[in-house]
């Protein structure tokens, strides 16, 4: 290695070795964030709540919607990483992302992201419905605007990320023509805001005093404000779910137990358990919090079982 190359390497921080065969494809896959795909399971939320999940038509449509939404999310990640490649190289962890590390060239990331952004809504219009295609297009537009400028706007950044979760929960209902309950939308929206603001709060707590290693916008928020947001969102989510569960209030049920009403206990316990990690400043990615805490995962399974029994009227 020449002296010039050594100096360039030192000036630019750690740089990877020349890409090996197949590393470009692997880099594109990593940039698409496979670990984040679990969030797209939310596309089944509305059909599951309506008890219309297990027909062949529903399963085919939901699988298709899951793939299309994943493609849209991957397009956003690719464009985002391409735009932020320079800044990511100065970040202690983001510098290892494939685009920032040079494994995926910036033009390639833009090109693949653009192709996915065009193909996903087009496929949805042909294979699903105009409503699904419109929602995917709206999601892409909103997320790309977030990548370009909205992530630097106070409060709006929280609203955009929350709306992305809400759109995931809505799209399954749109694909199957299921009416979306107002309580479903309130619970899902504020539940998402709870997790998003808890994550921001945790980032602010963990990165305090280290502005070079965190989101620039976090320096504009105070931890007190973010704590207020996640506490408010948690309260509204619990209230919305309780009203949703009690919606059938005085109507006689034919199941063994009033499972829908009983599921409120599990839901509230899950929120309280999640709030423990939010309060400690350790609520990172929602899927990591749930999967790493056995008690929270168990409470979630109990809630899922109760709600499933309610839907099945067992």
Secondary structure per residue as TSV (DSSP state, phi and psi in degrees):
chain	resnum	aa	ss	phi	psi
A	1	X	-	360.0	133.5
A	2	X	-	-73.8	163.3
A	3	X	H	-62.4	-38.0
A	4	X	H	-61.9	-42.4
A	5	X	H	-64.6	-39.0
A	6	X	H	-62.8	-44.2
A	7	X	H	-63.0	-40.6
A	8	X	H	-63.3	-40.2
A	9	X	H	-65.0	-41.9
A	10	X	H	-67.0	-38.7
A	11	X	H	-69.0	-34.8
A	12	X	T	-91.8	3.6
A	13	X	-	81.7	-163.5
A	14	X	-	-68.7	131.8
A	15	X	-	-128.6	144.7
A	16	X	-	-75.2	163.2
A	17	X	-	-68.1	163.7
A	18	X	S	-52.5	137.1
A	19	X	-	-56.1	136.5
A	20	X	-	-88.0	169.6
A	21	X	T	-60.7	129.2
A	22	X	T	87.2	-8.1
A	23	X	H	-72.3	-26.8
A	24	X	H	-64.2	-47.4
A	25	X	H	-62.6	-41.7
A	26	X	H	-63.7	-38.2
A	27	X	H	-66.3	-40.8
A	28	X	H	-62.5	-40.2
A	29	X	H	-64.8	-43.1
A	30	X	H	-63.6	-38.2
A	31	X	H	-66.4	-28.0
A	32	X	T	-74.5	-3.0
A	33	X	T	56.8	65.7
A	34	X	G	-53.8	-32.7
A	35	X	G	-65.1	-23.2
A	36	X	G	-82.6	-11.9
A	37	X	G	-64.1	-22.6
A	38	X	G	-59.2	-27.3
A	39	X	G	-62.3	-29.1
A	40	X	G	-74.0	-5.9
A	41	X	G	-62.1	-19.4
A	42	X	G	-58.9	-17.8
A	43	X	G	-61.7	-20.8
A	44	X	G	-90.2	-0.8
A	45	X	H	-62.4	-51.4
A	46	X	H	-65.8	-47.1
A	47	X	H	-60.1	-38.0
A	48	X	H	-65.5	-42.8
A	49	X	H	-65.3	-29.4
A	50	X	H	-90.1	-3.4
A	51	X	T	73.4	27.3
A	52	X	-	-121.8	41.7
A	53	X	-	-94.3	-27.9
A	54	X	S	-105.7	12.1
A	55	X	S	-77.9	156.3
A	56	X	H	-61.5	-42.3
A	57	X	H	-61.2	-43.8
A	58	X	H	-63.7	-43.9
A	59	X	H	-64.4	-40.6
A	60	X	H	-65.1	-45.9
A	61	X	H	-64.0	-41.8
A	62	X	H	-68.4	-37.3
A	63	X	H	-62.9	-41.5
A	64	X	H	-65.2	-45.0
A	65	X	H	-64.3	-38.7
A	66	X	H	-59.3	-46.8
A	67	X	H	-63.8	-43.5
A	68	X	H	-66.7	-40.5
A	69	X	H	-68.1	-37.1
A	70	X	H	-62.9	-39.5
A	71	X	H	-63.9	-40.8
A	72	X	H	-64.3	-44.6
A	73	X	H	-62.8	-40.0
A	74	X	H	-63.1	-39.3
A	75	X	H	-60.5	-42.5
A	76	X	H	-65.7	-43.3
A	77	X	H	-61.2	-41.9
A	78	X	H	-64.1	-46.4
A	79	X	H	-66.0	-41.5
A	80	X	H	-60.8	-47.3
A	81	X	H	-67.6	-32.8
A	82	X	H	-66.6	-42.5
A	83	X	H	-66.7	-38.6
A	84	X	T	-95.8	11.1
A	85	X	H	-55.0	-43.8
A	86	X	H	-63.6	-46.8
A	87	X	H	-67.5	-36.6
A	88	X	H	-64.1	-29.4
A	89	X	T	-65.3	-21.4
A	90	X	T	-93.2	-1.3
A	91	X	S	-93.3	139.1
A	92	X	T	-62.3	-29.0
A	93	X	T	-112.5	-37.4
A	94	X	G	-67.7	-18.1
A	95	X	G	-65.3	-17.1
A	96	X	G	-87.9	-2.9
A	97	X	S	-62.3	145.2
A	98	X	H	-54.9	-39.4
A	99	X	H	-71.3	-45.5
A	100	X	H	-64.9	-34.0
A	101	X	H	-81.1	-7.2
A	102	X	T	90.6	1.1
A	103	X	S	-70.0	-35.6
A	104	X	S	-115.6	115.5
A	105	X	-	-61.1	145.4
A	106	X	H	-56.6	-45.4
A	107	X	H	-60.6	-36.3
A	108	X	H	-66.2	-41.4
A	109	X	H	-61.6	-44.1
A	110	X	H	-62.1	-44.1
A	111	X	H	-64.9	-48.5
A	112	X	H	-65.8	-40.5
A	113	X	H	-61.9	-42.0
A	114	X	H	-64.1	-41.6
A	115	X	H	-62.6	-45.4
A	116	X	H	-63.4	-39.0
A	117	X	H	-65.3	-29.6
A	118	X	H	-84.3	-43.0
A	119	X	H	-70.3	-38.2
A	120	X	H	-62.6	-53.2
A	121	X	H	-63.9	-34.8
A	122	X	H	-64.4	-42.9
A	123	X	H	-65.3	-37.6
A	124	X	H	-64.1	-40.4
A	125	X	H	-63.9	-32.6
A	126	X	H	-86.1	-38.2
A	127	X	H	-101.2	-20.6
A	128	X	S	-115.9	-102.7
A	129	X	-	-151.4	160.5
A	130	X	H	-58.5	-33.8
A	131	X	H	-63.8	-41.6
A	132	X	H	-66.0	-43.5
A	133	X	H	-62.0	-41.2
A	134	X	H	-65.0	-40.6
A	135	X	H	-66.0	-41.5
A	136	X	H	-63.4	-41.1
A	137	X	H	-64.5	-40.1
A	138	X	H	-65.0	-40.5
A	139	X	H	-60.7	-47.0
A	140	X	H	-61.7	-46.0
A	141	X	H	-60.6	-44.3
A	142	X	H	-65.7	-44.1
A	143	X	H	-70.1	-36.3
A	144	X	H	-68.5	-37.9
A	145	X	H	-63.7	-34.6
A	146	X	H	-63.9	-45.1
A	147	X	H	-61.6	-37.1
A	148	X	H	-80.4	-45.8
A	149	X	T	-145.6	-33.9
A	150	X	G	-66.3	-23.7
A	151	X	G	-70.8	-7.7
A	152	X	G	-102.2	6.8
A	153	X	S	-107.1	121.8
A	154	X	T	-55.2	140.1
A	155	X	T	71.7	-45.0
A	156	X	H	-60.1	-35.9
A	157	X	H	-62.4	-40.0
A	158	X	H	-65.2	-41.6
A	159	X	H	-64.6	-39.3
A	160	X	H	-67.2	-46.1
A	161	X	H	-64.2	-40.7
A	162	X	H	-62.6	-43.1
A	163	X	H	-63.3	-32.1
A	164	X	H	-61.1	-41.8
A	165	X	H	-65.0	-42.1
A	166	X	H	-63.5	-38.4
A	167	X	H	-64.2	-37.3
A	168	X	H	-60.0	-42.7
A	169	X	H	-70.8	-27.4
A	170	X	H	-81.7	-32.8
A	171	X	H	-66.5	-31.5
A	172	X	H	-64.6	-40.5
A	173	X	H	-64.7	-40.2
A	174	X	H	-64.4	-39.9
A	175	X	H	-63.8	-32.7
A	176	X	H	-104.9	4.8
A	177	X	T	67.3	33.7
A	178	X	-	-94.0	126.3
A	179	X	-	-62.0	137.5
A	180	X	-	-97.3	119.2
A	181	X	-	-64.5	142.9
A	182	X	H	-62.9	-34.9
A	183	X	H	-71.3	-34.2
A	184	X	H	-60.7	-45.6
A	185	X	H	-67.2	-40.8
A	186	X	H	-65.5	-47.2
A	187	X	H	-62.9	-45.5
A	188	X	H	-65.9	-44.5
A	189	X	H	-63.2	-48.4
A	190	X	H	-76.9	-27.5
A	191	X	H	-63.3	-41.1
A	192	X	H	-65.8	-41.9
A	193	X	H	-62.6	-37.0
A	194	X	H	-58.4	-48.8
A	195	X	H	-70.7	-39.0
A	196	X	H	-65.1	-47.5
A	197	X	H	-70.1	-32.0
A	198	X	H	-64.9	-38.9
A	199	X	H	-65.4	-44.2
A	200	X	H	-61.8	-41.6
A	201	X	H	-61.0	-43.7
A	202	X	H	-64.0	-40.7
A	203	X	H	-62.1	-42.2
A	204	X	H	-64.2	-40.1
A	205	X	H	-67.6	-46.4
A	206	X	H	-71.4	-31.9
A	207	X	T	-101.3	10.7
A	208	X	T	-56.6	131.3
A	209	X	T	79.9	4.8
A	210	X	-	-130.7	63.4
A	211	X	G	-60.2	-25.9
A	212	X	G	-74.5	-10.7
A	213	X	G	-117.0	22.6
A	214	X	S	-144.2	178.8
A	215	X	-	-65.0	135.6
A	216	X	G	-61.1	-35.1
A	217	X	G	-66.0	-25.9
A	218	X	G	-62.5	-25.8
A	219	X	G	-70.4	-17.8
A	220	X	T	-85.9	-24.9
A	221	X	S	-86.2	152.2
A	222	X	-	-102.6	153.0
A	223	X	H	-64.0	-31.0
A	224	X	H	-63.5	-40.8
A	225	X	H	-66.5	-46.2
A	226	X	H	-64.3	-36.2
A	227	X	H	-62.4	-42.9
A	228	X	H	-58.7	-43.2
A	229	X	H	-64.1	-47.9
A	230	X	H	-70.5	-30.4
A	231	X	H	-69.9	-42.0
A	232	X	H	-62.4	-46.2
A	233	X	H	-63.2	-40.4
A	234	X	H	-61.8	-43.1
A	235	X	H	-63.9	-44.0
A	236	X	H	-67.8	-38.5
A	237	X	H	-62.0	-44.1
A	238	X	H	-64.1	-45.1
A	239	X	H	-61.6	-45.3
A	240	X	H	-60.9	-41.7
A	241	X	H	-66.6	-41.6
A	242	X	H	-62.6	-42.5
A	243	X	H	-65.0	-37.2
A	244	X	H	-64.9	-45.0
A	245	X	H	-66.9	-32.1
A	246	X	T	-92.2	5.3
A	247	X	T	-58.1	-31.2
A	248	X	T	-90.4	11.8
A	249	X	T	-3.8	-86.0
A	250	X	T	-90.9	6.3
A	251	X	S	-77.7	126.6
A	252	X	-	-61.7	141.6
A	253	X	-	-112.2	152.7
A	254	X	-	-105.1	2.6
A	255	X	S	-80.1	168.5
A	256	X	S	-61.1	-44.5
A	257	X	S	-135.0	158.5
A	258	X	-	-75.9	75.7
A	259	X	H	-60.4	-37.9
A	260	X	H	-60.7	-45.5
A	261	X	H	-68.3	-39.8
A	262	X	H	-65.0	-28.2
A	263	X	H	-65.2	-16.9
A	264	X	H	-60.1	-36.6
A	265	X	H	-61.5	-48.5
A	266	X	H	-64.5	-39.8
A	267	X	H	-63.2	-45.9
A	268	X	H	-64.6	-41.6
A	269	X	H	-61.5	-39.7
A	270	X	H	-63.2	-43.0
A	271	X	H	-64.6	-43.4
A	272	X	H	-64.0	-39.2
A	273	X	H	-67.1	-43.0
A	274	X	H	-63.1	-35.7
A	275	X	H	-64.6	-25.1
A	276	X	H	-59.4	-45.2
A	277	X	H	-72.4	-35.7
A	278	X	H	-62.6	-43.8
A	279	X	H	-64.6	-35.1
A	280	X	H	-76.2	-13.8
A	281	X	T	79.5	27.1
A	282	X	-	-120.0	18.3
A	283	X	-	-88.3	89.0
A	284	X	-	-84.8	-126.8
A	285	X	S	-63.5	132.0
A	286	X	H	-53.9	-41.2
A	287	X	H	-66.0	-32.9
A	288	X	H	-68.7	-40.8
A	289	X	H	-61.9	-45.4
A	290	X	H	-68.5	-44.9
A	291	X	H	-74.3	-26.5
A	292	X	H	-87.4	-18.0
A	293	X	-	-106.0	110.4
A	294	X	H	-63.4	-38.9
A	295	X	H	-63.3	-43.9
A	296	X	H	-65.5	-41.9
A	297	X	H	-61.8	-40.8
A	298	X	H	-65.7	-43.5
A	299	X	H	-60.4	-41.0
A	300	X	H	-61.7	-40.8
A	301	X	H	-66.5	-38.8
A	302	X	H	-63.6	-44.5
A	303	X	H	-60.2	-44.4
A	304	X	H	-61.0	-42.0
A	305	X	H	-63.9	-44.7
A	306	X	H	-62.1	-45.5
A	307	X	H	-68.5	-35.8
A	308	X	H	-62.0	-40.9
A	309	X	H	-65.6	-35.4
A	310	X	H	-65.6	-44.0
A	311	X	H	-65.4	-39.9
A	312	X	H	-77.5	-8.4
A	313	X	T	56.3	42.7
A	314	X	-	-85.1	360.0
